[in-house]
Amino acid sequence: MTDITVAEAYLALLKARGVNVLLANPGTDFAPIVEAYARAGETGLDFPTPHTIVHETVAVGMADGYWQASGQIAAVMAHVNVGTANALMGLINARRDNVPIFMAAGRSPVTEKGRKGARDRAIHWGQEMFDQAGMLREAVKWDYELRLADQIEAVVERALAIAATPPRGPVYFTMPREIMAETLPGFRLSPAPRQKPVPAGLPDPGAIAEGAAVLSAAVRPLIIACRGAGWDALPDFAERFAMPVVEFWASRASLPGDHPMHAGFDPSPWLANADALLVLDAMVPWMPVEQDIPGGCKVVQVGADPLFSDVPVRGFPADVAIAGSPATVLAALAAEMAPPPKGRGEETARRCHEARAARIAAAEAGSTQTPMSSGWVGRCLDRGLPDDAMIFNELGVPMAALTVRDPLGYFSHSPAGGLGWGLPAALGAKLARPERLTVACIGDGSYMFANPVACHQTSAALGLPVLTLVFNNGIYNAVRRAALSVYPDGHASRANVMPLTSLEPAPRYDLIVQASGGHGERVEDPEALQAALSRAVEVVTSEGRQALLDISVSAP
């Protein structure tokens, strides 16, 4: 075989170690990568499928959604420091939501002449930094710049292993152009990686015994779950021990929405009298400024890092902290716990049923409002989407209006709150699961942050038909609500238009998707929504084209 370059070895390594896609926004540093793909027929090497993504926000968001839908790490590659800067927001989101991403970037050539790949553009001086990774070091688990060609296998395997080791997260790898262009005479891939992810360990038996004792002794226990915490284990555990489950600020669903122990999305009604809490992978299990736990209430926190040690300040109690995956911990707890008191299951199920009926009734009432409520949009989605549809929600539809019945049915934004995640993540999920209907439910502000022109171009270029619902209330509602929470009777609360919140004049969002060959409609009448949704779903599923509904909604 022809001697291969470091760039070719790098791509072959990614593919051999399970990375199937490369989402790239290229620049002048990519010359060895471009050449590697161009001569793949000659070298016979197998590389990840390359996809040109026209903005880094879209590329990183897609890698996030790709992992959420498939459990497989995607590689992203950006152009030196400027591309890294654009990628940073998405990496902050991924880090806070424990999403592994192999983030790579070129580095401005080090040499000014005399080597293949040396500087030959003015920007190669302008883009050089003393510490390129410094801008994102807090947003990744690990970073490294390749210094020697023969490091490539060990360093790539190390990066992938660290990214996939719980608590998972993104890593950052940079390569100067001269090193990517170097040859590696006689390079051969090892048949198997020499560095592998560390699996989640078995929970400590002593902590399990202590946690089981706390929960068994409780009269009014409550489970608070956040991040897809044990979909396969939690439903049976909750029903067996008659423990209500609240999904508070959930970024992934933890149990079916119609499960008899599903207690909703607000812990307040249950927290007031709780005497024990089982917190499953929830960075923020309740809002202390609004309601704290009762005196004497014991808290059992569970997760890969139950103390969330990468958060500088977090004062939630952890009377018992158990490290491990929620599913493994739930199984271990179940083996130690006593059965619940007779009748608690029936009473808890009754309260859960009543709470769910009230939530649905409140959402249905939005059908008579103009502009319509976002809850009403959720009810229409429940009627109009198949159970295996994947919803990516970013400040759009309230989870309380939906009935999630599939573990891949619902995803929401990271607690980091970096806007622009929803639509790119939906595109990445569609790339991973092309057979599933994928829906992005996003606020109008979030839609603009997502670089929508780049998103819709990517959808058309890669054949990824996604249904986008823009919840258009014309304001930054999160900013408005935050101002009202701090100053409920302040001057801003009485203003006709609250300062720094207006998004008027609103663009015609439905026309933006049409520019990339998609179907777009504006919907203002709540009675017209179900039919418009049916038309849009038909376009996506039957015609294979993207669709967008610009929906006029009220600001709750």
C-alpha positions in Angstrom: 0.0 0.0 0.0 1.1 3.6 -0.7 2.6 5.3 2.3 -0.2 7.2 3.9 -0.3 10.6 5.5 -1.2 11.5 9.1 -4.5 12.9 7.8 -5.3 9.5 6.3 -4.3 7.6 9.4 -6.4 9.9 11.5 -9.5 9.4 9.3 -8.9 5.6 9.2 -8.5 5.5 12.9 -11.8 7.3 13.5 -13.7 4.9 11.3 -12.0 1.8 12.8 -12.9 2.9 16.3 -16.6 3.4 15.5 -16.9 7.0 14.3 -19.0 6.8 11.2 -19.6 10.4 10.3 -17.4 13.5 10.0 -19.3 16.8 10.1 -16.9 19.4 8.7 -16.8 23.1 8.1 -13.5 23.3 6.3 -10.8 25.9 5.9 -7.3 26.3 4.6 -6.0 23.8 7.2 -8.1 21.0 5.6 -5.9 20.5 2.6 -4.5 17.1 3.8 -8.0 16.0 4.8 -9.4 16.9 1.4 -6.6 15.1 -0.4 -7.1 12.0 1.8 -10.7 11.7 0.8 -9.9 12.4 -2.9 -7.4 9.5 -3.0 -9.3 7.0 -0.8 -9.8 4.8 -3.9 -6.0 4.5 -4.2 -5.2 3.8 -0.6 -8.2 1.5 0.0 -8.7 3.0 3.4 -12.2 3.3 5.0 -13.0 6.7 6.4 -16.1 8.2 8.1 -18.7 9.5 5.7 -17.9 13.2 5.2 -20.6 15.9 5.3 -19.9 19.5 4.5 -21.8 21.6 7.1 -21.9 25.3 6.3 -21.8 26.6 9.9 -20.1 25.2 13.0 -23.2 25.8 15.2 -25.1 23.4 12.9 -22.2 20.9 12.9 -21.8 20.6 16.7 -25.6 20.6 17.2 -25.9 17.8 14.7 -23.2 15.8 16.5 -25.2 16.3 19.7 -28.4 15.1 18.2 -26.7 12.2 16.4 -25.4 10.8 19.7 -28.8 11.4 21.4 -30.6 9.3 18.8 -28.0 6.6 18.2 -25.5 6.4 21.1 -22.7 6.8 18.6 -20.0 9.5 18.7 -19.8 11.8 15.7 -16.7 13.7 14.7 -16.8 17.4 14.0 -13.9 19.3 12.4 -13.7 23.1 12.2 -11.3 25.6 10.8 -8.5 26.6 13.4 -9.4 29.2 16.0 -12.3 30.9 14.1 -14.1 27.7 13.5 -13.5 26.7 17.1 -15.0 30.0 18.3 -18.2 29.3 16.4 -18.4 25.8 17.8 -17.9 26.8 21.4 -21.6 27.4 22.2 -22.5 23.9 21.1 -19.7 22.4 23.1 -20.8 24.3 26.3 -24.3 22.7 25.8 -22.8 19.2 25.2 -20.5 19.4 28.2 -23.4 20.3 30.6 -25.6 17.5 29.2 -22.8 14.9 29.1 -22.9 14.4 25.4 -19.7 12.9 23.9 -18.4 14.7 20.7 -15.0 14.2 19.0 -14.3 17.9 18.2 -11.3 18.5 16.1 -9.8 21.5 14.4 -6.8 22.3 12.3 -4.2 24.7 13.7 -2.5 27.4 11.7 0.7 26.0 10.2 3.7 26.5 12.6 6.4 26.9 9.9 6.7 29.7 7.5 8.5 27.8 4.7 10.4 24.6 4.0 7.7 22.0 4.8 4.7 20.7 3.0 1.8 22.5 4.5 3.8 25.5 5.6 2.1 28.9 5.7 1.0 30.2 2.3 -1.9 32.5 3.2 -1.9 35.8 5.1 -4.5 34.4 7.5 -2.0 31.8 8.7 -0.3 34.6 10.7 -3.6 36.3 11.7 -5.2 33.1 12.9 -2.4 31.8 15.1 -3.0 31.9 18.8 -0.7 31.2 21.9 -3.3 28.8 23.2 -6.1 27.9 20.7 -7.7 25.4 23.1 -7.8 28.0 25.9 -11.1 29.4 24.7 -12.9 26.2 25.2 -11.0 24.3 27.9 -13.8 24.5 30.5 -16.3 23.2 27.9 -14.4 19.9 27.2 -13.2 17.0 29.2 -9.8 16.8 27.5 -7.8 18.7 24.8 -4.5 18.1 23.1 -2.5 19.3 20.1 -0.8 16.7 18.0 2.9 17.2 18.1 4.4 14.2 16.4 3.1 12.1 13.6 3.6 8.8 15.3 1.4 9.9 18.2 -1.7 9.7 16.1 -3.1 6.3 17.1 -2.5 6.7 20.8 -3.9 10.2 21.0 -7.1 9.6 18.9 -7.9 6.4 21.0 -7.3 8.4 24.2 -9.6 11.1 23.1 -12.4 8.7 22.2 -12.0 6.7 25.4 -12.2 9.8 27.5 -15.2 11.2 25.7 -17.1 7.9 26.2 -16.2 7.4 29.9 -19.0 8.5 32.2 -19.7 11.2 32.9 -19.4 11.6 29.1 -18.5 14.8 27.3 -16.8 16.4 24.4 -13.1 16.4 23.7 -11.0 18.7 21.6 -8.1 17.6 19.3 -6.0 20.0 17.1 -3.5 19.2 14.3 -1.1 21.6 12.6 -1.3 21.4 8.8 2.3 20.3 8.4 1.8 17.3 10.7 -1.3 16.2 8.9 0.6 16.3 5.6 3.5 14.2 6.9 3.7 10.5 5.8 3.7 7.5 8.1 5.8 4.8 6.3 4.5 1.4 7.0 1.6 2.5 9.2 -0.8 -0.2 10.2 -3.8 0.1 12.4 -3.9 -2.1 15.5 -6.7 -4.7 15.3 -8.4 -3.3 18.4 -8.0 -0.1 20.4 -5.4 -0.2 23.2 -7.4 2.4 25.2 -11.0 1.9 25.8 -13.7 3.8 27.7 -14.1 3.0 31.4 -17.6 1.5 32.0 -19.7 2.8 34.8 -18.7 0.9 37.9 -20.9 -1.0 40.2 -22.5 1.1 42.9 -21.0 0.9 46.4 -22.9 -1.7 48.4 -22.7 0.4 51.6 -24.3 3.4 49.8 -26.9 1.1 48.3 -27.8 -0.2 51.7 -28.0 3.3 53.2 -30.1 4.6 50.3 -32.5 1.6 50.4 -33.0 2.1 54.1 -33.9 5.8 53.6 -36.4 5.0 50.8 -37.9 2.0 52.6 -38.6 4.1 55.7 -40.2 6.9 53.8 -43.9 7.4 54.0 -44.0 10.0 51.2 -41.0 9.4 48.9 -40.6 11.2 45.6 -38.4 10.5 42.6 -37.0 13.4 40.5 -35.5 12.5 37.2 -33.9 14.6 34.5 -31.8 13.0 31.8 -33.4 9.8 30.5 -32.7 8.3 33.9 -33.3 4.6 33.4 -36.2 4.3 30.9 -35.9 0.5 31.0 -35.7 0.3 34.8 -37.5 3.3 36.2 -41.1 2.5 35.2 -41.1 -0.9 37.0 -39.2 0.5 40.0 -41.6 3.4 40.5 -44.7 1.1 40.2 -43.3 -1.6 42.4 -42.5 0.8 45.2 -45.4 3.2 44.6 -43.1 6.2 44.2 -44.3 9.2 42.1 -41.8 10.4 39.5 -41.5 14.1 38.5 -39.5 15.0 35.4 -38.2 18.5 36.2 -36.3 20.4 33.6 -35.9 17.1 31.7 -33.5 17.0 28.8 -34.6 13.5 28.0 -37.7 11.5 29.0 -37.3 9.0 31.8 -40.5 7.1 31.6 -43.7 7.1 29.5 -45.9 10.1 30.0 -49.0 8.0 30.7 -47.3 5.8 33.3 -49.4 5.5 36.4 -46.6 6.9 38.6 -45.8 9.8 36.3 -46.4 12.8 38.6 -45.8 15.5 36.1 -43.1 18.2 35.6 -43.4 20.4 38.7 -42.1 18.9 41.9 -43.8 21.6 44.1 -47.1 19.8 44.9 -45.2 16.7 45.9 -42.1 18.3 47.5 -44.1 20.1 50.2 -44.7 16.9 52.2 -42.0 14.6 50.9 -39.9 12.8 53.5 -37.4 11.2 51.1 -36.1 12.1 47.6 -34.5 9.9 45.0 -32.7 12.3 42.6 -31.7 10.6 39.3 -29.1 12.4 37.3 -30.6 15.8 37.9 -28.3 18.8 38.2 -31.2 21.0 39.4 -33.9 18.7 41.1 -35.9 21.6 42.4 -35.8 25.4 42.5 -34.6 26.4 46.1 -35.6 30.1 45.6 -39.2 29.0 45.1 -39.5 26.0 47.4 -37.0 24.1 49.6 -37.4 20.6 50.9 -39.1 20.0 54.3 -37.0 19.6 57.4 -36.0 16.1 57.9 -36.4 15.1 54.3 -33.5 12.8 53.2 -32.0 13.1 49.7 -30.5 10.2 47.8 -28.6 11.5 44.7 -27.7 9.1 41.9 -25.6 9.5 38.8 -22.2 9.0 37.2 -21.1 12.1 39.2 -24.0 12.6 41.7 -22.4 15.7 43.1 -21.9 17.3 39.7 -18.4 18.2 40.6 -17.8 20.3 37.5 -20.4 22.9 38.7 -18.7 25.4 40.9 -21.6 26.0 43.3 -24.4 23.5 43.9 -25.9 23.3 47.4 -28.5 20.5 47.0 -28.2 18.0 49.9 -26.8 14.6 49.3 -27.5 12.6 52.4 -26.6 9.5 50.4 -24.6 9.9 47.1 -24.5 6.8 44.9 -22.2 6.8 41.8 -23.4 4.6 38.9 -25.8 4.6 36.1 -29.4 5.1 37.2 -30.5 1.8 35.8 -27.8 -0.1 37.7 -28.5 1.8 40.9 -32.3 1.2 40.7 -31.8 -2.5 40.3 -29.5 -2.6 43.3 -31.8 -0.5 45.4 -34.8 -2.7 44.4 -33.0 -5.8 45.7 -32.6 -4.1 49.2 -35.8 -2.3 49.6 -38.9 -3.3 51.6 -42.3 -3.3 49.8 -44.4 -0.1 50.1 -47.3 0.2 52.6 -50.6 -1.3 51.3 -52.7 1.2 49.5 -49.9 3.7 48.7 -49.8 2.6 45.1 -53.5 3.2 44.4 -53.5 6.6 46.1 -50.4 7.8 44.3 -51.7 6.6 40.9 -55.0 8.5 41.6 -53.1 11.7 42.3 -50.9 11.3 39.3 -54.0 10.6 37.1 -55.8 13.7 38.4 -52.7 15.9 37.9 -52.3 14.6 34.3 -56.0 15.2 33.5 -55.6 18.8 34.8 -52.5 19.4 32.7 -54.2 18.1 29.5 -57.4 20.2 30.2 -55.3 23.3 30.6 -53.5 22.7 27.4 -56.7 21.9 25.5 -58.2 25.3 26.7 -55.5 27.0 24.6 -57.5 26.0 21.5 -59.9 29.0 22.1 -57.2 31.6 22.5 -55.8 33.9 19.8 -52.9 33.8 19.6 -53.0 30.1 20.6 -51.2 28.7 23.6 -48.0 26.6 23.2 -49.8 23.9 25.2 -52.5 23.7 22.4 -49.7 23.1 19.9 -48.5 20.2 22.1 -51.9 18.7 22.1 -52.1 18.8 18.3 -48.7 17.2 18.2 -49.9 14.4 20.4 -52.7 13.7 18.0 -50.8 14.3 14.8 -47.5 12.5 15.3 -46.7 8.7 15.5 -45.5 7.4 18.8 -42.0 6.9 17.5 -41.5 10.5 16.4 -38.5 12.3 17.9 -39.2 15.7 19.3 -36.3 18.1 19.9 -37.6 20.9 22.0 -35.9 24.2 22.6 -38.1 26.7 24.5 -41.1 25.7 22.3 -43.7 23.1 23.4 -44.2 22.5 27.1 -43.4 18.8 27.9 -46.6 18.8 30.1 -48.7 19.0 27.0 -47.1 15.9 25.4 -47.4 12.2 26.1 -44.0 10.7 25.4 -44.2 6.9 24.8 -40.8 6.1 23.4 -37.3 6.5 25.0 -36.2 8.5 21.9 -39.5 10.5 21.8 -38.3 13.6 23.5 -35.1 15.7 23.9 -34.7 19.2 25.3 -31.9 21.7 25.5 -28.9 21.4 27.9 -29.1 23.2 31.3 -26.3 25.4 29.9 -29.0 27.1 27.8 -26.9 28.0 24.8 -29.5 28.9 22.2 -29.5 27.5 18.7 -29.4 23.8 19.6 -32.8 22.5 18.7 -32.9 22.5 14.9 -29.3 21.4 14.4 -29.8 18.5 16.9 -32.9 17.4 15.1 -30.9 17.3 11.8 -28.3 15.2 13.5 -30.9 12.8 14.9 -32.4 12.5 11.5 -29.0 11.6 10.1 -28.7 8.8 12.7 -32.3 7.6 12.4 -33.6 8.4 8.9 -36.6 6.2 9.3 -38.1 8.3 12.1 -40.1 11.5 11.8 -38.1 14.2 13.5 -39.6 17.4 14.8 -37.9 20.6 16.0 -40.1 22.6 18.4 -38.3 25.9 18.9 -38.9 29.4 20.0 -38.5 32.2 17.5 -35.4 33.5 19.3 -33.9 30.1 19.4 -34.6 29.6 15.7 -32.7 32.7 14.7 -29.7 31.6 16.9 -29.6 28.3 15.0 -28.4 29.9 11.8 -31.6 28.8 10.1 -30.3 29.5 6.5 -27.4 27.1 7.2 -29.8 24.6 8.8 -32.2 24.5 5.9 -29.4 24.3 3.4 -28.0 21.3 5.3 -31.4 19.6 5.4 -31.7 20.0 1.6 -28.0 19.1 0.8 -28.0 15.9 3.0 -31.6 14.8 2.3 -32.6 15.2 6.0 -36.3 16.2 5.9 -37.2 17.6 9.3 -40.4 19.2 10.5 -39.7 22.6 12.2 -42.3 24.3 14.4 -41.4 27.9 15.2 -43.3 29.1 18.3 -43.6 32.7 17.4 -44.4 35.0 20.3 -42.3 37.9 19.0 -40.2 38.2 22.2 -37.4 36.7 24.2 -39.8 35.2 26.7 -37.1 33.7 28.9 -35.7 37.2 29.4 -39.2 38.6 30.1 -40.0 35.9 32.6 -36.7 36.3 34.4 -37.3 40.0 34.8 -40.8 39.3 36.2 -39.4 36.8 38.6 -36.9 39.2 40.1 -39.1 42.4 39.8 -42.7 41.1 39.8 -44.1 44.6 40.5 -41.3 46.6 38.9 -41.4 49.1 36.1 -40.7 46.5 33.4 -43.8 44.6 34.5 -45.9 47.6 33.6 -44.2 48.5 30.3 -46.2 48.0 27.1 -43.1 46.5 25.6 -40.5 45.2 28.1 -37.0 46.6 27.3 -34.6 44.2 25.6 -37.2 41.6 24.9 -38.9 42.4 21.6 -38.1 40.5 18.4 -40.2 42.7 16.2 -40.3 43.1 13.3 -40.4 39.3 12.9 -39.0 37.8 9.7 -41.3 35.6 7.6 -39.9 32.3 8.9 -42.0 30.3 6.5 -40.2 31.9 3.6 -36.8 31.0 4.9 -37.4 27.3 4.5 -38.9 27.8 1.1 -35.6 29.3 -0.1 -34.2 25.8 0.3 -37.0 24.0 -1.4 -39.1 23.3 1.7 -42.7 23.7 2.6 -43.6 26.7 4.8 -46.9 28.0 6.3 -47.9 30.6 8.8 -50.6 29.5 11.3 -52.5 32.0 13.4 -55.9 30.4 13.9 -55.8 27.6 16.5 -58.5 25.8 14.6 -56.3 25.6 11.5 -53.3 24.1 13.3 -54.2 20.4 13.1 -54.8 20.5 9.4 -51.6 22.5 8.8 -49.7 20.0 10.9 -51.1 17.1 8.8 -50.0 18.8 5.6 -46.5 19.4 6.9 -46.1 15.8 8.1 -47.2 14.6 4.7 -44.6 16.8 3.0 -41.9 15.4 5.2 -42.9 11.7 5.2 -44.2 11.3 1.7 -42.3 13.9 -0.3 -39.1 13.8 1.6 -38.9 17.5 1.9 -38.4 19.6 5.0 -41.3 21.7 6.3 -41.8 24.6 8.7 -44.8 26.0 10.4 -44.5 29.5 11.7 -47.1 29.4 14.6 -48.3 32.5 16.3 -48.5 31.7 20.1 -49.0 33.7 23.2 -46.3 34.4 25.8 -47.2 32.6 29.0 
